[in-house]
Amino acid sequence: MTQHSHDHDHDHAASDHDAGETAKPGSAAQMWDEKYSSRTKMWSGQPNPQLVAEAAQLPPGEALDLGCGEGADAIWLAARGWAVTALDVSAVALERAAAHAAEQGQAATIEWVQQDLATWVPDRQFDLVTAQFLHSTLMPWQQALQLAAAAVRTGGTLLIVGHHPDGLPPWGAHHNHEKFFTAEDLAGELRIEEPVWRLEVLDSRHRSVIGPDGEAASITDAVLRATRLSAG
Ligand SMILES: C[S@@+](CC[C@H](N)C(=O)[O-])C[C@H]1O[C@@H](n2cnc3c(N)ncnc32)[C@H](O)[C@@H]1O
């Protein structure tokens, strides 16, 4: 199946939102607000395919979506009965996400949280923690994704998906490769092993996507899914 690129959208029009005025200069909030403000829509509006593949069979509970962007994954989860906490550093993205959720009748069960993962500490745990393409942070991916793992309650699921460093789209290949990881990198870094974790999926998945100028490309997703067996 060919999908529009996760990374780009065809709408390059200027944003209708004048945001960023409260974000600290040089902060992740300012960087991402500026990025989102450069277009009226950044992502496809569709849930990420690996989320759909991995979470469709999970019984609904409480979910945390880290780096939720414009909210398509959170809305998809809410529509399946999950109570969702959706966190992002960008107020611009969250405003759009909340508007989309309201349009789709899913506002009631999603809490939008504007926080920088560099300073945020989860105050509780969740049945599902998903982080999809949580790249381009000003913090190392290891630090952000340790937070994701720590926020999974016993019996719950950790789902992390990112761009595989060897499977970047041509239009994203200029990015600093330190931002990207394989599923094996993730499992090693987060110590996804018994007795604390049961590894369910460790995969590199190829996908066909359509780029910002309509070009077809193949990309690779790094996919890790694990079940927490104990507090650790
Ligand atoms: C590549 S986008 C992915 C968005 C969404 N998960 C998706 O798949 O459409 C990365 C997201 O992470 C957010 N982000 C980056 N750094 C962050 C940080 N330090 N704290 C919280 N969110 C951050 C960005 O604002 C952006 O929305």
The ligand as a Tripos MOL2 file, in Angstrom:
@<TRIPOS>MOLECULE
LIG
   27    29     1     0     0
SMALL
NO_CHARGES

@<TRIPOS>ATOM
      1 C1          8.1900   13.9490   13.7390 C.3       1 LIG1
      2 S1          6.9250   14.6250   14.7340 S.3       1 LIG1
      3 C2          5.8400   13.2340   14.9660 C.3       1 LIG1
      4 C3          4.4330   13.6310   15.3580 C.3       1 LIG1
      5 C4          3.4390   12.4820   15.5380 C.3       1 LIG1
      6 N1          3.8850   11.5100   16.5110 N.3       1 LIG1
      7 C5          3.1660   11.8110   14.2410 C.2       1 LIG1
      8 O1          3.6220   10.6860   14.0480 O.co2     1 LIG1
      9 O2          2.5000   12.4220   13.3920 O.co2     1 LIG1
     10 C6          7.7240   14.7520   16.3280 C.3       1 LIG1
     11 C7          6.8530   15.4200   17.3840 C.3       1 LIG1
     12 O3          7.5700   15.4100   18.6110 O.3       1 LIG1
     13 C8          7.3620   16.6570   19.2390 C.3       1 LIG1
     14 N2          8.5220   16.9180   20.1100 N.ar      1 LIG1
     15 C9          9.7920   17.1620   19.7130 C.ar      1 LIG1
     16 N3         10.5770   17.4100   20.7690 N.ar      1 LIG1
     17 C10         9.7840   17.3320   21.8670 C.ar      1 LIG1
     18 C11        10.0260   17.5060   23.2670 C.ar      1 LIG1
     19 N4         11.2250   17.8130   23.7450 N.pl3     1 LIG1
     20 N5          8.9820   17.3470   24.1170 N.ar      1 LIG1
     21 C12         7.7370   17.0230   23.6420 C.ar      1 LIG1
     22 N6          7.4590   16.8560   22.3270 N.ar      1 LIG1
     23 C13         8.4760   17.0020   21.4580 C.ar      1 LIG1
     24 C14         7.2470   17.6550   18.1190 C.3       1 LIG1
     25 O4          6.5910   18.8450   18.4770 O.3       1 LIG1
     26 C15         6.5070   16.8560   17.0640 C.3       1 LIG1
     27 O5          5.1230   17.0580   17.1510 O.3       1 LIG1
@<TRIPOS>BOND
     1     1     2 1
     2     2     3 1
     3     2    10 1
     4     3     4 1
     5     4     5 1
     6     5     6 1
     7     5     7 1
     8     7     8 2
     9     7     9 1
    10    10    11 1
    11    11    12 1
    12    11    26 1
    13    12    13 1
    14    13    14 1
    15    13    24 1
    16    14    15 ar
    17    14    23 ar
    18    15    16 ar
    19    16    17 ar
    20    17    18 ar
    21    17    23 ar
    22    18    19 1
    23    18    20 ar
    24    20    21 ar
    25    21    22 ar
    26    22    23 ar
    27    24    25 1
    28    24    26 1
    29    26    27 1
@<TRIPOS>SUBSTRUCTURE
     1 LIG1         1 GROUP 0 **** ****
